[in-house]
């Protein structure tokens, strides 16, 4: 069984959303430490909210397709966030 039953929905929610909030908060912290501008803040928030969208979608749909799309969104998120950090470095 890949996904928990209906009684364990909270486990699935925290198992997906918790690890997504970590990189989002870390990204905002890095932007603040680097004295990032509006571009860095807005790009970090947009990328993080897109990743959060796919995590919430996977929680509500609970399908293999949604899980695969969350994996793909994570793979796209990490290099783009790194690129934002490198380009915005003063």
Kinemage of the C-alpha trace (Angstrom):
@kinemage 1
@onewidth
@group {chain A} dominant
@subgroup {mainchain}
@vectorlist {calphas} color= white
{ca unk a 1} P 0.000 0.000 0.000
{ca unk a 2} L 1.576 3.229 -1.144
{ca unk a 3} L -0.840 5.736 0.388
{ca unk a 4} L -2.370 5.662 3.866
{ca unk a 5} L -6.070 5.052 4.377
{ca unk a 6} L -8.609 7.813 4.977
{ca unk a 7} L -7.951 7.719 8.728
{ca unk a 8} L -4.330 8.657 8.171
{ca unk a 9} L -4.806 11.735 5.969
{ca unk a 10} L -3.063 13.944 8.505
{ca unk a 11} L 0.046 11.803 8.170
{ca unk a 12} L 0.042 12.278 4.413
{ca unk a 13} L -0.506 16.029 4.744
{ca unk a 14} L 2.379 16.518 7.185
{ca unk a 15} L 4.531 14.089 5.232
{ca unk a 16} L 4.219 16.274 2.129
{ca unk a 17} L 3.703 19.823 3.320
{ca unk a 18} L 6.231 19.780 6.169
{ca unk a 19} L 9.262 19.022 3.984
{ca unk a 20} L 8.067 21.576 1.416
{ca unk a 21} L 7.867 24.388 3.968
{ca unk a 22} L 11.457 23.726 5.065
{ca unk a 23} L 13.148 24.690 1.769
{ca unk a 24} L 10.748 27.604 1.355
{ca unk a 25} L 11.659 29.039 4.758
{ca unk a 26} L 15.364 28.324 4.182
{ca unk a 27} L 15.187 30.089 0.813
{ca unk a 28} L 13.603 33.157 2.358
{ca unk a 29} L 16.280 33.121 5.059
{ca unk a 30} L 19.082 32.984 2.489
{ca unk a 31} L 17.550 35.859 0.540
{ca unk a 32} L 17.338 37.921 3.722
{ca unk a 33} L 20.946 37.174 4.703
{ca unk a 34} L 22.164 38.106 1.206
{ca unk a 35} L 20.224 41.408 1.398
{ca unk a 36} L 18.239 40.256 -1.601
{ca unk a 37} L 16.178 42.598 -3.652
{ca unk a 38} L 12.596 42.464 -4.768
{ca unk a 39} L 13.426 40.026 -7.566
{ca unk a 40} L 14.911 37.464 -5.198
{ca unk a 41} L 12.055 37.690 -2.714
{ca unk a 42} L 9.336 37.501 -5.331
{ca unk a 43} L 11.010 34.669 -7.262
{ca unk a 44} L 11.551 32.675 -4.070
{ca unk a 45} L 7.944 33.165 -2.989
{ca unk a 46} L 6.610 32.269 -6.439
{ca unk a 47} L 8.713 29.129 -6.688
{ca unk a 48} L 7.823 28.105 -3.142
{ca unk a 49} L 4.124 28.662 -3.658
{ca unk a 50} L 4.256 26.613 -6.862
{ca unk a 51} L 5.891 23.766 -4.981
{ca unk a 52} L 3.360 24.121 -2.184
{ca unk a 53} L 0.572 23.930 -4.789
{ca unk a 54} L 1.837 20.579 -6.047
{ca unk a 55} L 2.214 19.293 -2.484
{ca unk a 56} L -1.365 20.275 -1.626
{ca unk a 57} L -2.562 18.762 -4.879
{ca unk a 58} L -0.896 15.490 -3.988
{ca unk a 59} L -2.485 15.541 -0.516
{ca unk a 60} L -5.986 16.050 -1.879
{ca unk a 61} L -5.811 13.830 -4.965
{ca unk a 62} L -3.669 11.032 -3.508
{ca unk a 63} L -2.732 9.570 -6.864
{ca unk a 64} L 0.472 8.346 -8.432
{ca unk a 65} L 0.233 11.024 -11.111
{ca unk a 66} L 0.065 13.794 -8.508
{ca unk a 67} L 3.007 12.242 -6.643
{ca unk a 68} L 5.026 12.098 -9.855
{ca unk a 69} L 4.196 15.733 -10.618
{ca unk a 70} L 5.301 16.715 -7.106
{ca unk a 71} L 8.609 14.946 -7.719
{ca unk a 72} L 9.042 16.761 -11.023
{ca unk a 73} L 8.187 20.101 -9.401
{ca unk a 74} L 10.804 19.465 -6.728
{ca unk a 75} L 13.419 18.613 -9.354
{ca unk a 76} L 12.658 21.876 -11.165
{ca unk a 77} L 12.432 23.916 -7.942
{ca unk a 78} L 15.883 23.174 -6.558
{ca unk a 79} L 18.037 24.233 -9.563
{ca unk a 80} L 15.900 27.313 -10.190
{ca unk a 81} L 16.166 28.375 -6.559
{ca unk a 82} L 19.936 27.880 -6.673
{ca unk a 83} L 20.086 29.966 -9.859
{ca unk a 84} L 18.150 32.748 -8.145
{ca unk a 85} L 20.614 32.704 -5.260
{ca unk a 86} L 23.603 32.848 -7.604
{ca unk a 87} L 22.216 35.595 -9.840
{ca unk a 88} L 21.033 37.710 -6.927
{ca unk a 89} L 24.279 37.508 -4.978
{ca unk a 90} L 25.717 40.960 -4.479
